[in-house]
């Protein structure tokens, strides 16, 4: 079984979600399907499709205008939440410490965090990719995880650029993440790959060592594209 997670970012509508899940529920697959949607769409009836959020506050409650707490997400129906996505790190200056705090809040509220790690083009060119990936895992994974987490490797230089790393690069990164998780006694943690995933490359990527699924961006908004990814591997 693989995990196929879609990240709708700031796109979609309740009607689009209804249409998407209607199509997804027709698929005969053993793969776990997750859609991480905007807050306004949480709580929708989605059949066997799990819903997740795209962010969570690192605060429990209080005067934090515009933020959403873990308890609120749980009440709204979120089973998963993305934390540390490259866009949050880039546009909102979220570092590993903030990401860890957010993951802790998710776990405390019975929500599984999808913790994103990955290097920028500058870090890659400076030969620091492996260092950034390893520290990203060690510093972003909370001590209270108890195995209830998912890691997503995002080569940040490839996101939205239509660039896919070589299979060797993906395996190298996922192998390091697996070794790092082993050192934290979290061997059973799924590791997803996320960057420029589509129906043509998803099957090959998910067949690589230590790749337990994919985190999909734009292709998860179109039923035909997303279904082709889900059914690309058994």
Number of C-alpha atoms within 10 A of each C-alpha: 11 21 21 25 29 23 23 21 15 10 11 13 14 14 9 15 21 15 13 21 19 16 13 21 14 9 12 9 15 13 16 15 19 20 28 27 26 19 18 11 22 23 15 15 15 18 10 13 16 18 24 31 30 23 28 26 21 19 15 16 13 8 7 11 6 6 15 17 21 28 18 15 25 19 13 18 19 28 21 27 27 28 30 31 21 21 13 16 17 13 8 10 12 16 15 22 15 18 30 24 18 29 32 22 24 32 20 15 17 16 24 23 31 28 26 28 27 26 22 19 14 12 16 17 10 9 11 14 18 17 14 17 22 20 16 24 25 18 15 25 25 19 13 12 17 11 16 17 24 22 26 30 26 25 27 22 20 17 18 12 10 11 13 18 13 10 14 10 12 20 18 15 22 24 16 17 26 24 14 18 22 13 11 14 12 17 13 13 18 21 27 27 28 27 24 22 25 22 17 12 13 23 20 12 24 22 15 15 14 20 23 22 28 27 27 25 21 18 20 24 20 11 18 14 15 24 18 16 23 28 17 16 18 12
